[in-house]
Amino acid sequence: MTFDLNKHIYRLLQDEPFFAALSRRIDKKVSRSVPTAGVMINKHTGYYELLYNPEYFESITEKEMGGVLKHEFYHLVFEHITDRLPEGKMSVLWNVATDLAINWHIRTELPPGCCIPGEGDYERFPPLMTAEWYYDALKSEQDPKKKSQQSHAEGEGEGEEQEEQGNGKGKGKPGEGNGQFDSHDSWGDANQQTKEIAKERLKEMTKKASEECDKTNSWGSVSRQVREHIKENIIGHTLDWKKLLRYFVRTSQVVNKRSSIKNINRRYPYIHPGKNKRRQARIAISIDQSGSVSDTLLDTFFAELAELAKVAEFVVVPFDDQVFESEVFVWKRGERRKNVRVLRGGTNFDAPNKYVNENNFDGHIILTDMYAPKPGPSKCQRVWVTDAAGSHAPYFTTKERVLVLK
């Protein structure tokens, strides 16, 4: 019977509430293409996935299984997957450097032979440094002058052997040689746009996991240093509302697939019909033009819409206590427009909500000062954009995302 990681997750992480909360938000998939395990970004969806080889997990102890899982989740926490690769490409040095940045935290839980700062081939490196620090240190050892000095000091051949070990070029089974046991091969597959989407998802995941831990006052084995990193660099980092708006537009995109006998099916040519794909998000942007919304807020938002128009087409829906359909317009991709206030009445969020629900949009962005009763449910993803005053003293509370214009 094939090992099913999902059936063991609760037991493996029952004393690790933070990692358990992260785990619930990550898909686990069997893959025999990886020798052990590896976390990655799905380049098509921007979601995180944990790939694992069932044979490998059956060969290690439960304690080591838990260590392997935490190792993979630490790659997310330290943003190794979403950061740009050094010099723009994946390398053995970067692989080893990221593992060195992690393994000190879980050094008693890992399978034998993993690379750990201060031990074995990496005894010369101090613990608790960043992946970038370890990468620079490893790379400096490749300097031709240092190689030459090393060869003269230690004798021909010894220098090359030490370089091979220190740079992570050892051979053998997973967990042996260079000490890197998991797969990082897919880290460079996703493009930068997909990584930006994944970064926003990581912020949401870690925020919810941290809130769960704070409520119970239990973080498991997560150290104070790591907690500070999470809260300062991921959760507490000032969010760029412009990036978040662009993220919202991109993640609202849908794919419509229709069978087509004109297109050849790549997997089953001339047996099954091919598919026609259309990727285009229908985004409604409702703009509250009631008297309480300032011209400054509207001008700032319109400036960002001009940037959004570079990547997407959307429908602008001006409203106050109703939607005046004669003022609704399509802002086409690449177009430039100026803010023109057309209304100054009261505010009723049910008006734009009804308009969007009835016209089959994929996403709904509402610019407002948040001063009106909460509308009914939306059929599509909905986000609110407001200023600092609107976010601190809204008329209603919502679990939907609220972005604050700076």
Rosetta blueprint (number, residue, H / E / L):
1 M L
2 T L
3 F L
4 D L
5 L H
6 N H
7 K H
8 H L
9 I H
10 Y H
11 R H
12 L H
13 L L
14 Q L
15 D L
16 E L
17 P H
18 F H
19 F H
20 A H
21 A H
22 L H
23 S H
24 R L
25 R L
26 I L
27 D E
28 K E
29 K E
30 V E
31 S L
32 R L
33 S L
34 V L
35 P L
36 T L
37 A E
38 G E
39 V E
40 M E
41 I E
42 N L
43 K L
44 H L
45 T L
46 G L
47 Y L
48 Y E
49 E E
50 L E
51 L E
52 Y E
53 N L
54 P H
55 E H
56 Y H
57 F H
58 E H
59 S L
60 I L
61 T L
62 E H
63 K H
64 E H
65 M H
66 G H
67 G H
68 V H
69 L H
70 K H
71 H H
72 E H
73 F H
74 Y H
75 H H
76 L H
77 V H
78 F L
79 E L
80 H L
81 I L
82 T L
83 D L
84 R L
85 L L
86 P H
87 E H
88 G H
89 K L
90 M L
91 S L
92 V H
93 L H
94 W H
95 N H
96 V H
97 A H
98 T H
99 D H
100 L H
101 A H
102 I H
103 N H
104 W H
105 H H
106 I H
107 R L
108 T L
109 E L
110 L L
111 P L
112 P L
113 G L
114 C L
115 C L
116 I L
117 P L
118 G L
119 E L
120 G H
121 D H
122 Y H
123 E L
124 R L
125 F L
126 P L
127 P L
128 L L
129 M L
130 T L
131 A H
132 E H
133 W H
134 Y H
135 Y H
136 D H
137 A H
138 L H
139 K H
140 S H
141 E L
142 Q L
143 D L
144 P H
145 K H
146 K H
147 K H
148 S H
149 Q H
150 Q H
151 S H
152 H H
153 A H
154 E H
155 G L
156 E L
157 G L
158 E H
159 G H
160 E H
161 E H
162 Q H
163 E H
164 E H
165 Q H
166 G H
167 N L
168 G L
169 K L
170 G L
171 K L
172 G L
173 K L
174 P L
175 G L
176 E L
177 G L
178 N L
179 G L
180 Q L
181 F L
182 D L
183 S L
184 H L
185 D L
186 S L
187 W L
188 G L
189 D L
190 A L
191 N L
192 Q H
193 Q H
194 T H
195 K H
196 E H
197 I H
198 A H
199 K H
200 E H
201 R H
202 L H
203 K H
204 E H
205 M H
206 T H
207 K H
208 K H
209 A H
210 S H
211 E H
212 E H
213 C H
214 D H
215 K H
216 T H
217 N L
218 S L
219 W L
220 G L
221 S L
222 V L
223 S L
224 R H
225 Q H
226 V H
227 R H
228 E H
229 H H
230 I H
231 K H
232 E H
233 N H
234 I H
235 I H
236 G L
237 H L
238 T L
239 L L
240 D L
241 W H
242 K H
243 K H
244 L H
245 L H
246 R H
247 Y H
248 F H
249 V H
250 R H
251 T H
252 S L
253 Q L
254 V L
255 V E
256 N E
257 K E
258 R E
259 S E
260 S E
261 I E
262 K E
263 N E
264 I E
265 N L
266 R L
267 R L
268 Y L
269 P L
270 Y L
271 I L
272 H L
273 P E
274 G E
275 K E
276 N E
277 K E
278 R E
279 R E
280 Q L
281 A L
282 R L
283 I E
284 A E
285 I E
286 S E
287 I E
288 D E
289 Q L
290 S L
291 G L
292 S L
293 V L
294 S L
295 D H
296 T H
297 L H
298 L H
299 D H
300 T H
301 F H
302 F H
303 A H
304 E H
305 L H
306 A H
307 E H
308 L H
309 A L
310 K L
311 V L
312 A L
313 E L
314 F E
315 V E
316 V E
317 V E
318 P E
319 F E
320 D L
321 D L
322 Q L
323 V E
324 F L
325 E H
326 S H
327 E H
328 V L
329 F E
330 V E
331 W E
332 K L
333 R L
334 G L
335 E L
336 R L
337 R L
338 K L
339 N L
340 V L
341 R L
342 V L
343 L L
344 R L
345 G L
346 G L
347 T L
348 N L
349 F L
350 D H
351 A H
352 P H
353 N H
354 K H
355 Y H
356 V H
357 N H
358 E H
359 N L
360 N L
361 F L
362 D L
363 G E
364 H E
365 I E
366 I E
367 L E
368 T L
369 D L
370 M L
371 Y L
372 A L
373 P L
374 K L
375 P L
376 G L
377 P L
378 S L
379 K L
380 C L
381 Q E
382 R E
383 V E
384 W E
385 V E
386 T E
387 D L
388 A H
389 A H
390 G H
391 S H
392 H H
393 A L
394 P L
395 Y L
396 F L
397 T L
398 T L
399 K L
400 E L
401 R E
402 V E
403 L E
404 V E
405 L L
406 K L
